[in-house]
Amino acid sequence: MTRKRASFVATQAFPDPGGNVRLRICKRCKELGLPSTRPAPHPGPRCATHHREFRKAQRETAHDRRVQRIYGLAPGEYQRQYKAQGGRCAILGCRATGTGRKKLAVDHDHQTGRFRGLLCSTHNQMIGEHSDDPQAFRSIANYLENPPAYGTGDDIEEANIP
């Protein structure tokens, strides 16, 4: 079944309780003095452009409140740290991975709860999997720099693994 919504959206005419037909105008366009020819099908009423802006602002506010509640960050602290890090992971400088509006993860010390920085999800999970143990990362670095399989030649000795 095909719907003929295009003509409905284009006019956005709605009858008021008295039966008079009126045009819904975007309240943000009206505030900005923009032409009132844009349809306003979204709550508010808002046109598509201003509805997207409104939803983006809502998402940012919700994220800010969430990091305040969970990690105890001051209002706007996530955004300040994000800008200070250039929008990149504090470990290797990579961007947030994932689709859409992926944010950098808030890294914190699990013993003290103290905020350390913003990381991509890969590096944040890597730190969590090793229980924030610096010695584990030193061992990993040592392994990468001196792999036991490289040995000294034909005779491969038993690896000295702690």
C-alpha positions as CSV (number, residue, x, y, z in Angstrom):
1,M,0.0,0.0,0.0
2,T,1.5,3.3,-1.1
3,R,1.0,6.3,1.2
4,K,0.6,9.8,-0.2
5,R,2.4,11.6,2.6
6,A,4.5,13.9,0.4
7,S,1.6,16.3,-0.2
8,F,0.6,16.2,3.5
9,V,4.2,17.0,4.6
10,A,4.6,19.8,2.0
11,T,1.5,21.7,3.2
12,Q,1.4,20.8,6.9
13,A,-2.1,22.2,7.1
14,F,-4.0,21.2,10.2
15,P,-7.5,22.1,11.3
16,D,-7.8,23.9,14.6
17,P,-10.7,23.2,17.0
18,G,-12.9,25.8,15.1
19,G,-12.4,24.0,11.8
20,N,-10.1,26.6,10.4
21,V,-7.0,25.3,8.6
22,R,-3.7,26.6,9.8
23,L,-0.1,26.0,8.7
24,R,2.3,24.6,11.3
25,I,5.4,26.7,11.4
26,C,8.8,25.7,12.9
27,K,9.2,27.6,16.2
28,R,13.0,27.8,15.8
29,C,12.7,29.2,12.2
30,K,10.2,31.8,13.5
31,E,12.7,32.8,16.3
32,L,15.5,33.1,13.7
33,G,13.3,35.1,11.3
34,L,13.6,32.4,8.5
35,P,10.8,32.1,5.9
36,S,7.8,30.2,7.2
37,T,7.5,28.0,4.1
38,R,9.3,25.1,5.7
39,P,7.0,22.2,6.9
40,A,7.1,21.4,10.6
41,P,6.1,17.8,11.1
42,H,8.1,17.2,14.2
43,P,7.1,17.9,17.8
44,G,7.6,21.5,18.9
45,P,6.7,22.1,16.1
46,R,10.1,21.9,14.4
47,C,11.2,21.5,10.8
48,A,13.6,18.6,10.0
49,T,16.7,20.7,10.3
50,H,15.9,22.2,13.7
51,H,14.5,18.8,14.9
52,R,18.0,17.3,14.2
53,E,19.7,20.1,16.1
54,F,17.3,19.7,19.0
55,R,17.9,15.9,19.2
56,K,21.7,16.4,18.9
57,A,21.6,18.8,21.9
58,Q,19.5,16.3,23.8
59,R,22.0,13.5,23.2
60,E,24.9,15.7,24.3
61,T,23.1,16.7,27.5
62,A,22.2,13.1,28.3
63,H,25.8,12.0,27.8
64,D,27.1,14.8,30.0
65,R,24.6,13.9,32.7
66,R,25.6,10.2,32.4
67,V,29.3,10.8,32.9
68,Q,28.6,13.1,35.8
69,R,26.4,10.5,37.5
70,I,28.6,7.5,36.9
71,Y,32.2,8.9,37.0
72,G,31.7,12.1,39.1
73,L,33.0,14.4,36.4
74,A,32.1,18.1,36.7
75,P,29.7,19.5,34.1
76,G,31.5,20.0,30.8
77,E,34.7,18.2,32.0
78,Y,34.3,15.4,29.4
79,Q,34.1,18.0,26.6
80,R,37.1,19.9,28.0
81,Q,39.2,16.7,28.2
82,Y,38.0,15.7,24.7
83,K,39.3,19.0,23.3
84,A,42.5,18.8,25.2
85,Q,43.2,15.3,23.7
86,G,42.3,16.6,20.3
87,G,39.3,14.2,20.1
88,R,41.7,11.2,20.2
89,C,42.5,8.3,22.5
90,A,45.1,9.2,25.2
91,I,47.1,6.1,24.6
92,L,47.8,5.9,20.8
93,G,45.9,8.9,19.5
94,C,43.4,6.8,17.6
95,R,39.8,8.0,17.1
96,A,36.7,6.4,18.7
97,T,35.8,3.2,16.9
98,G,32.4,2.1,15.9
99,T,29.5,3.4,13.9
100,G,27.6,6.6,14.1
101,R,28.1,8.9,17.1
102,K,30.6,6.8,19.1
103,K,32.2,8.6,22.0
104,L,35.6,8.0,23.6
105,A,35.3,5.9,26.8
106,V,35.9,7.5,30.2
107,D,38.9,5.7,31.8
108,H,39.1,5.7,35.6
109,D,41.0,4.0,38.3
110,H,38.8,1.1,39.6
111,Q,40.3,1.3,43.1
112,T,40.0,5.1,43.7
113,G,37.4,5.9,41.0
114,R,39.6,8.8,39.9
115,F,39.3,10.0,36.2
116,R,42.4,9.4,34.1
117,G,41.5,10.3,30.6
118,L,39.5,9.4,27.5
119,L,40.3,6.2,25.5
120,C,39.0,4.4,22.5
121,S,37.0,1.4,23.5
122,T,39.7,-1.0,22.4
123,H,42.3,0.5,24.7
124,N,39.9,0.9,27.5
125,Q,38.9,-2.8,27.3
126,M,42.6,-3.8,27.1
127,I,43.3,-1.9,30.4
128,G,40.3,-3.4,32.0
129,E,41.2,-7.0,31.0
130,H,44.6,-6.6,32.7
131,S,43.0,-5.2,35.9
132,D,44.9,-1.9,35.6
133,D,48.2,-3.7,36.3
134,P,51.2,-1.9,34.9
135,Q,53.4,-5.0,35.3
136,A,51.2,-6.8,32.8
137,F,51.9,-4.2,30.2
138,R,55.6,-4.2,30.9
139,S,55.5,-8.0,30.3
140,I,53.6,-7.5,27.1
141,A,56.2,-4.9,25.9
142,N,59.0,-7.2,26.9
143,Y,57.4,-10.1,24.9
144,L,57.0,-7.9,21.8
145,E,60.6,-6.6,22.0
146,N,62.1,-10.0,22.7
147,P,59.9,-12.9,21.5
148,P,61.0,-16.2,23.0
149,A,60.5,-18.0,19.6
150,Y,63.2,-15.9,18.0
151,G,65.8,-17.5,20.3
152,T,69.5,-17.4,19.4
153,G,69.5,-19.8,16.5
154,D,68.9,-23.5,16.1
155,D,68.8,-24.3,19.8
156,I,65.6,-22.9,21.2
157,E,65.7,-22.9,25.0
158,E,62.8,-23.1,27.3
159,A,61.1,-19.8,27.6
160,N,61.5,-18.0,30.9
161,I,57.8,-17.1,31.6
162,P,57.0,-15.7,35.0
